Amino acid sequence: MTTNALATPLTTSQIEREARRILRRLSETGAFLALSGGMDMAVVFRKSGTQTTRIATCPVTVVEAFRLRDWIAPAGRGKIMRYAITAPGRTALSQLLEGDIARKRAREEQTEVEARPQQVSGERVITEEDGSTRRLRVNLAESPLALLARRKGVDGKPFLNSAELEAGERLREEFERAQMGPRVGQNWDRFLTMHDGGGAGGTDQMAGPQDARNRVTDAFSALGPGLADITMRCCCFLEGMETAERRMGWSARSGKVVLKIALGRLAQHYGLSRNGPHAA
């Protein structure tokens, strides 16, 4: 005497789980489900030419649940009943699989959102080419450098190495220290000319920790105007890469290449890479 493999009624989730497994198998060419009287388990076979292969098994209660939903229908009678998948069964399988894909995509999107740094709103004062300034709202927790650091290169490695990332973050921190005076933003060309501090006795509009200003000036001088501009925009002003490229008249995706070169040189300047001027 045999016992039923699942004595209690199947739940919807159990039926759907079995449907993903069994109906998918029954969708294969030459597949059918066989059930013999008095048996607790049904078997799914796949026939190819003269060869018949067993590819899955399921409890009889699953077969009954499928029949009630019109997902399978008799395909032959005798001592052994045969069942084949129906059009409603194929539709049900397709809907289940599409739902799985949608839920997976939603989980991935949620994971990506949770991995993003918290939104910390702030402002940066950007100096235009004509010397005028404008305020730009930015997310202080999500710098363009952080975005680039998460990207992968064609070789599968991070687009920015640790030395390049650290160099950019160090420059940003120094820039923040140097900007602690009454004027937050300024024309960076003028900034570079004030290595020795400019005015004294509180008349310096760029007042702030002098040592930090000198270190920033040294860093930009090491980069030169060609590389310093994109570095200041992305690392210091936190301009997005697309915005910086557009403002500088560059083609799309060219800015990140130039910025990587600049950060490599900056890492050398800070002694963070083996070729750096201060490296041991």
C-alpha distance (Angstrom), angle and dihedral (degrees) to the residues before:
residue distance angle dihedral
M1 . . .
T2 3.78 . .
T3 3.79 129.4 .
N4 3.77 126.4 -137.4
A5 3.79 111.2 -98.7
L6 3.82 91.1 -140.2
A7 3.80 109.4 30.7
T8 3.81 95.4 177.0
P9 3.82 122.6 66.1
L10 3.76 115.0 -87.6
T11 3.79 118.2 -106.3
T12 3.78 121.8 -132.0
S13 3.81 91.1 -107.1
Q14 3.82 90.8 52.1
I15 3.79 91.8 50.0
E16 3.79 92.1 48.1
R17 3.79 91.6 47.4
E18 3.81 90.6 52.8
A19 3.80 90.3 44.7
R20 3.80 91.4 57.9
R21 3.79 88.8 53.7
I22 3.80 105.1 35.6
L23 3.80 101.5 32.4
R24 3.79 89.3 49.1
R25 3.80 88.8 55.2
L26 3.81 92.2 45.8
S27 3.82 88.4 53.6
E28 3.80 89.8 66.0
T29 3.79 117.8 101.0
G30 3.80 112.3 -89.9
A31 3.82 94.5 10.3
F32 3.81 124.0 141.1
L33 3.78 137.9 162.6
A34 3.81 118.2 -120.9
L35 3.79 124.9 -159.5
S36 3.79 125.9 -177.6
G37 3.80 121.7 -159.6
G38 3.80 115.1 -98.1
M39 3.79 94.1 19.3
D40 3.80 123.4 120.7
M41 3.82 94.7 -153.8
A42 3.78 131.1 58.3
V43 3.79 122.9 -153.4
V44 3.80 130.3 -141.1
F45 3.78 114.0 -145.3
R46 3.78 131.8 -173.6
K47 3.79 117.6 -150.0
S48 3.78 119.6 -154.6
G49 3.80 115.3 173.4
T50 3.78 106.8 -50.7
Q51 3.80 93.9 -20.8
T52 3.81 122.9 92.9
T53 3.82 117.6 -168.2
R54 3.78 128.6 -167.1
I55 3.82 107.8 -130.1
A56 3.83 106.5 165.8
T57 3.79 146.3 -0.6
C58 3.79 133.3 -150.8
P59 3.83 137.9 177.0
V60 3.79 119.4 -91.4
T61 3.81 88.8 -117.5
V62 3.80 87.9 64.9
V63 3.79 90.7 52.8
E64 3.81 90.2 51.7
A65 3.80 91.3 49.4
F66 3.80 90.6 50.7
R67 3.82 91.3 49.3
L68 3.81 92.3 50.9
R69 3.81 88.8 54.0
D70 3.81 92.7 46.3
W71 3.83 90.0 -120.4
I72 3.81 92.0 130.5
A73 3.80 133.0 27.1
P74 3.84 134.8 -167.3
A75 3.80 112.8 -84.2
G76 3.82 97.6 179.2
R77 3.81 139.1 -1.0
G78 3.77 132.4 -138.3
K79 3.76 137.3 91.7
I80 3.80 85.6 -38.3
M81 3.81 116.6 46.9
R82 3.75 117.5 -143.2
Y83 3.79 125.3 -154.3
A84 3.78 131.9 -171.2
I85 3.77 130.8 -165.8
T86 3.82 115.9 -94.9
A87 3.80 131.6 -145.1
P88 3.83 90.9 -100.1
G89 3.80 87.3 50.3
R90 3.80 91.6 54.2
T91 3.80 90.2 47.5
A92 3.80 91.5 49.8
L93 3.81 91.0 49.6
S94 3.79 91.5 49.1
Q95 3.81 91.6 50.8
L96 3.79 92.0 48.5
L97 3.79 92.7 50.5
E98 3.81 92.6 45.5
G99 3.79 88.8 51.2
D100 3.81 90.0 51.5
I101 3.80 90.7 52.1
A102 3.82 91.9 48.3
R103 3.81 92.2 49.7
K104 3.79 91.6 47.6
R105 3.80 90.6 50.7
A106 3.81 90.6 48.6
R107 3.82 91.0 50.9
E108 3.79 91.3 49.8
E109 3.80 91.4 49.3
Q110 3.81 90.7 48.3
T111 3.79 90.8 49.2
E112 3.80 89.9 50.7
V113 3.80 91.6 49.6
E114 3.81 92.0 48.8
A115 3.80 90.4 48.9
R116 3.78 92.5 55.3
P117 3.78 116.1 97.2
Q118 3.78 115.7 -103.0
Q119 3.79 114.9 -88.3
V120 3.80 108.3 -99.6
S121 3.78 109.0 178.2
G122 3.78 120.0 -149.2
E123 3.78 142.8 143.4
R124 3.76 136.1 -109.4
V125 3.79 123.4 -166.5
I126 3.79 109.5 -134.7
T127 3.79 121.7 -159.6
E128 3.81 115.7 -141.8
E129 3.79 124.1 -144.1
D130 3.83 91.4 -99.2
G131 3.81 91.5 55.4
S132 3.81 95.9 -103.3
T133 3.79 118.9 128.0
R134 3.77 135.3 -139.3
R135 3.79 133.4 -173.6
L136 3.79 118.6 -117.9
R137 3.81 122.2 -164.7
V138 3.80 111.5 -138.1
N139 3.77 140.0 173.1
L140 3.78 102.4 -111.3
A141 3.81 90.8 -163.0
E142 3.80 94.0 56.5
S143 3.79 111.6 52.1
P144 3.82 121.8 179.6
L145 3.79 86.2 -114.7
A146 3.80 91.1 58.7
L147 3.80 90.2 51.5
L148 3.79 92.5 50.8
A149 3.79 91.7 46.5
R150 3.83 89.9 60.5
R151 3.79 94.3 51.9
K152 3.78 122.6 94.5
G153 3.77 126.0 -132.5
V154 3.80 124.6 -133.4
D155 3.81 88.0 -88.7
G156 3.81 91.4 57.3
K157 3.80 92.9 -111.0
P158 3.84 123.5 119.9
F159 3.81 111.0 -78.2
L160 3.82 89.9 -128.9
N161 3.79 120.4 42.4
S162 3.79 121.5 -139.8
A163 3.81 94.1 -97.6
E164 3.82 92.8 51.9
L165 3.79 92.2 47.6
E166 3.79 92.9 47.3
A167 3.80 91.1 48.4
G168 3.79 92.0 53.5
E169 3.80 92.8 47.0
R170 3.81 91.7 48.0
L171 3.79 91.0 52.2
R172 3.82 90.6 49.7
E173 3.80 91.7 50.9
E174 3.80 92.1 48.4
F175 3.79 89.9 47.8
E176 3.81 90.1 52.2
R177 3.80 90.6 52.4
A178 3.78 91.2 48.0
Q179 3.80 91.3 50.5
M180 3.82 96.9 58.2
G181 3.81 93.4 108.2
P182 3.82 130.5 92.8
R183 3.81 93.0 -80.9
V184 3.80 114.6 60.6
G185 3.79 101.2 -176.1
Q186 3.77 132.6 35.2
N187 3.76 144.2 160.6
W188 3.78 103.3 -74.0
D189 3.81 93.0 -146.1
R190 3.80 87.9 63.2
F191 3.78 89.6 44.0
L192 3.78 90.6 58.4
T193 3.81 92.5 51.7
M194 3.81 92.3 56.7
H195 3.78 97.7 69.5
D196 3.79 91.1 132.4
G197 3.77 94.8 51.7
G198 3.83 104.8 -96.3
G199 3.80 113.7 -137.0
A200 3.78 123.5 19.2
G201 3.77 139.6 -149.1
G202 3.82 96.2 41.9
T203 3.83 95.5 -52.1
D204 3.80 92.4 105.4
Q205 3.81 106.4 104.9
M206 3.79 88.5 -158.6
A207 3.78 92.6 57.3
G208 3.78 114.9 163.6
P209 3.77 140.3 109.3
Q210 3.78 102.4 -30.0
D211 3.80 96.0 -152.1
A212 3.82 91.0 55.3
R213 3.82 90.9 50.0
N214 3.77 90.6 50.7
R215 3.80 92.0 50.0
V216 3.80 91.9 49.4
T217 3.79 90.5 48.0
D218 3.80 90.6 50.3
A219 3.80 90.0 50.4
F220 3.80 94.0 50.9
S221 3.79 91.2 44.9
A222 3.80 89.0 54.1
L223 3.81 89.8 52.0
G224 3.78 97.3 44.4
P225 3.83 125.4 -145.6
G226 3.81 94.4 -69.6
L227 3.80 93.5 61.6
A228 3.80 101.5 22.2
D229 3.81 94.6 67.7
I230 3.82 97.9 59.5
T231 3.81 90.0 39.6
M232 3.80 93.4 54.5
R233 3.79 93.1 45.3
C234 3.81 95.2 50.5
C235 3.81 103.0 30.2
C236 3.80 101.5 33.0
F237 3.81 106.9 24.2
L238 3.83 91.5 32.5
E239 3.79 92.5 -134.4
G240 3.79 113.3 169.5
M241 3.78 115.8 -108.8
E242 3.79 94.1 -114.0
T243 3.79 91.1 49.4
A244 3.79 92.2 48.9
E245 3.81 92.2 48.2
R246 3.79 91.5 49.4
R247 3.81 94.1 47.8
M248 3.79 91.3 48.3
G249 3.80 93.9 45.1
W250 3.80 94.3 -118.4
S251 3.77 127.5 147.0
A252 3.81 119.5 -102.1
R253 3.81 116.0 -77.7
S254 3.80 93.1 8.2
G255 3.80 92.3 101.8
K256 3.80 95.6 64.9
V257 3.80 90.9 53.1
V258 3.80 92.0 51.7
L259 3.81 90.8 44.0
K260 3.80 91.3 53.1
I261 3.80 89.7 52.6
A262 3.80 89.9 48.6
L263 3.80 93.0 48.8
G264 3.81 90.1 49.6
R265 3.79 90.1 54.7
L266 3.79 90.3 44.0
A267 3.81 90.2 52.6
Q268 3.80 88.4 53.9
H269 3.81 90.0 49.6
Y270 3.81 91.0 52.9
G271 3.79 92.3 44.8
L272 3.80 92.9 -116.1
S273 3.80 94.4 127.4
R274 3.78 129.8 54.4
N275 3.78 91.6 -110.0
G276 3.79 94.0 50.8
P277 3.80 118.9 126.2
H278 3.81 90.3 -122.6
A279 3.78 96.6 39.8
A280 3.75 117.4 125.4
